[in-house]
Amino acid sequence: MTMAWEGMDRRKFPRVMYPCMVKVTSSDGSQQQILTHTENLGQGGLCVTIKNEIKLFTPVETEVDLLGIDEHIYPKGKVVWNVRRKSIEKVKPLFYDIGIEFTEISKRDQECLRRTLQLLIDKGTPLSKPYI
């Protein structure tokens, strides 16, 4: 599945505020591995908060642990935005919010993610604002 990025405020899919564990491996030659959690998650991508910047358009591989469902999914993606948090912010200062668009996701993983998101929405899990 290949999605076209249309900007942070024009998402095709809702993002659910769901902090599940995710491993991000950059595929830019550095093979940097980061274990973190999602800020939000959607059918077309996710946002993570990390200590170090990952450059725009860097290809990444992800392993997302859909907590409580005993499923991991392994979409590939690319960094489509990164924002450094303000240093005056009291919660998570000097971190980066990184937006990852899924560029490759198996049908199995896509269906697992769809079911999980629908379950979370049905339970009333809040949706993120379009700019997060």
N, C-alpha and C positions, 0 to 999 in steps of 0.2 A: 504494500500500500504506500503510495507516495502522495503527500499532501503539499500544497503550495502555501507558503507563508504569506499572509496578507496583512501583517501588522498586528501589534498587540491589542488594538481596539476593534479588530474585525475578525474575531475568532469564529470558526465554523462550529466548534463544539464547546459546550459549557465545561468549565473547570470546577471540580469539587475540592473543597478545602479538606484534604485528606493527607495527614502526615505519615505516609508509609516509608519504610526504609528503601533506599536506592543506592546502587553502586554505579558510578559513572566512570567510564574509562575513555580518555581522549584517544582518538585514533590519528593524531597529528604527528606521530613519530615519537612523542614523549612517553606514550602509554601511561600517563598519569592516572592513577586510580584514586577515587574519592568515595568514601562511604559517608552518606548523609541521609537526609529525609526530604520528602517532597513538601513543598508549601501547598501546592495544588496539583491536581492530576485530571487530565481529560483524554478523550479519544484521540486527539491529535498531538498531544505533547504533555509536558510537565514543567514545573518550576522547582528548582532546588536552591537552597541557601548554602554557600560554601565560603571558606576563608580566602581562597585565591581565585583570581579572575581566570576564566577560560575565554579565549578570544572568539570573536564573532565568526560564524561559519565553520568552526572547528567540528569535524565529524566526531561523534561519540557513540559508544555502545553503552546500553544501560541494562541493569538487572533490577527490576522493580519487585519488591516483596509485597504482594497484596495481602496485608495482615489479616489474620483470622480466616483466610480462605485456603491456606496452604498451597498457594499458587505463586510462582514467580513467572514474570514475563520478561522478554529480552529484546525490546525494540531498539533499533539503531536510529540515530537522529543527528541533528546538528544544532549548534548553539545559534539561536536567532536573535537573542538580546541578552545583555548583561547590564546590571545597574548596581553601582556601589552604594551601599547604605550610608546615610549621613553619619559622620562621626559623633554628632551630638545625640544620636538616637540611643536611648538607654537599653533597648532590647536588641541584641545581636549587632553591636556597632562594628563597623569596618568589615562587614561581610558583603558578599555579592549575591544578588538574586540573579539566577541564570535561567533563562527560558530555553527549553529544548523542544524542537519540533521533531516528531517522529517522521522518519523518511522511509524506513523499512520495518514492517511488523508482520509476523506470520498471521495467517487466518486464525489459528488456534489462540494466539496471544491477543489478537484483536477482539475475538469473541469473549474471551475471559475478561478482558478489560471492560468491554461493553456491559457484560452482566454485573460486574463489580460496581461500575459507576451507576447503573440503574438501581441496584440494591441500595447504594448510599443515598441517591436522590430520593428514593421511596422512603427511606428512614428519616429524611429531613436534614441530611448533612448540608451545611451552607455551601452555596456556590461562591466562587471568588469574583471579585470585580474584574472587568475586562482588562484593566491595565496591570494586573498582578501576574 
